[in-house]
Amino acid sequence: MTRAGATPAKRSVARSWAGWILTALLLAYAAVLHKGIGPIPSNLESNWYNPNTFLLGALQGSCLGAATESAGSAIALLALPALATAVAVFFTSRSAVARMLATASVIAVVLFAYYGVQAPGVWKFFHWRWSGCMVLFSICLAAALTAPLLAERWKRRGWPLRLLLYLPLFAAAVVFERNVTGTDDTLQFAISPWPVVQVFGLEVFASVIAVLLLGVAIGLWMVSLGLERTPGDRIALSIVAAVLAPAIPTAALWLGSSQGLVPFRAGPVLLAGTAAIALAALAIAATLGVGRGSGKLNRRARTWALGALLLGLPLLVGQILTRLDYTATRDVRAGQIIDALQRHYEKQSIYPEKLEELVGAGDLAEIPKPRIGFAWLSRQEFLYQSFGTSYILEFSAPRWIQCAYNPPYQDEYEEEEEEDLEDLGGAWSCPSKPPELW
């Protein structure tokens, strides 16, 4: 290799090393900030991973103390070095993983600063669990934001390595989606009573980003087709791109919310905001890519679509499985118990003290268990409490809801006609599909 050929290669290696060194420094900065700004846990041993607020004391005693009196100033002061370093990582490193870790570090720094200064009570109450929530949420959001970069590097690998890299992440996302509820701490992966990572990290932010990427990818593809056509066709395809880019993510959000696949109702404000972001992203991506020709713009569109697919597929599979679990538990398995309890009441004029009595009396072959999460990870059981002529039957539902069923009050309606009594029915505290959180 000639000297002229070796110089660019050496520069590329040096830039790569510089990028990873900056990434390591950024991760170290986030770790130091976690240790120094987080509240000291109460009634816990002083473990190495617990915060000790040493940085807060140093800041308050310095000339920067006044700048940290408000949450906004503290976040800006502490996040600015992380943001500057992350920008340097993007300029020096071509590694998608380094860029993703840099993005996650910035998000984590912002969260540490906010909960360390503005809401330390939340962090102190959940101690290491809240630290875990913030770290995992940062990784989820960063992976979603850098999905096209990760996809571009991923598709350069051979298929064996592709599967080896993606399948564990796919399985982890599906397991996390399906096996977390905020009302039962016996479930693995439930690292806080409120499933922050599952609800916000995956179902809200990652899902929205996935459909946004898909819409923009299709828009970019239409623009790339227009570059090879006549000016009239180019304008027509650009209009189609401007329609499809916002329409696809807004339609996906509306459909997902109507089917209970996301934990919120997609109202006009959210849909309009999603459409505006999609249009802005399309305009920026198309403007930056048009000068490179239709071929490169088309490849960018395919990469964004691949990133959307790799990101969205495990989220969709996990939510479909969760929906099936919820329906099977509420409408089928709980229904078997409810029917058996009614048969027992018709014979004994009182509900049993324990569900096991239904098996002994021949009203039920076995006590079914809720289908929440994977059977090898879940230890779920129906919770039952008898009140003689009434009862309550409960199970932990996805997200955070505790579903409960109460039968009709038999004594109150004992003089009613039998068919009228049947029409009264029992009462579920949860809807027929996974409930919305807001």
C-alpha angles and dihedrals in degrees: 000000000000125000090248091053094046096053097066090046092051090048091052091051091047091050090049092051090046090052093052092045090052090048091052091049090050092051089048091050091052091049092050091048091051090051096044105039103036120096121259109257115243122235092005134115115257100254123179092251096053119097120246103188093236091140094052091056092049093049094047091051094051134072087266092065094095090053092059097052092096124052093232093053092046093050092048093047095048098037098048096076090047092049093048091049092048090053088052090051091054091051097045105035130060091190112116090202092054090050091048092050090048090052091048091050092054092049091047092049091053091049093046090050094048098046093038095053108021105028109019091147092070092050093045093049095051094031111178092006092063090048088054092048093053094047095047092044090052092051093047093049093044092049090051093049093048096039094118091052092048091046092051091055093040095056091055090067126085118262096257091055092042091057092043091054100040108036096064090050091046092051093046092052093048093047091047092049095047101037104050129092128162096223103058122054092189090078115095117243091030093121094165136025086247110055094226098162095046097045103035104020098045112013098040113026102023093044093049092047091049094055091043091054091049093051093048091046092056090046091052090049091054091049091050090053090052092056089067095047138072119287090257092052090045091057092046093050091047089055091049089050091050089053099043098044094064096028096060098054094040091050091047092051093048092049093045093051093046090053095045094247092126124042098238142059110253100225131181094273094053093043093048091047091049091050092050093050091048092051092048092048091048092050093050096044093046093046092051093045105041094079091057094061136251094287096060092041090052091050090050090052091051091048092051090048090050091049090051091050096048090047099041102039098072090042091053094045091047093050093047090051090047091051091050090048092051094049094046092049099044102036103028115023097033088043090058090055093045092052091048091049090051091051090050091050093050089055101037103025088228136072118247121259091231134022090236088071088068090064093047091050092049095244093118131023093215138344108264119221127223114266098228114144127335115331093232090055101037128079095179124153134174113261113225132184123179125212096181100250093026139029144184123233117193141178135176110256129201120286104009110318125121105207116213134184127201122186124224112282100256098195092053092054102032091118094051121102113267095244091051090052091053091052091056091064127175128293127246118200090209131056126250092262129042106294124247117244093211 
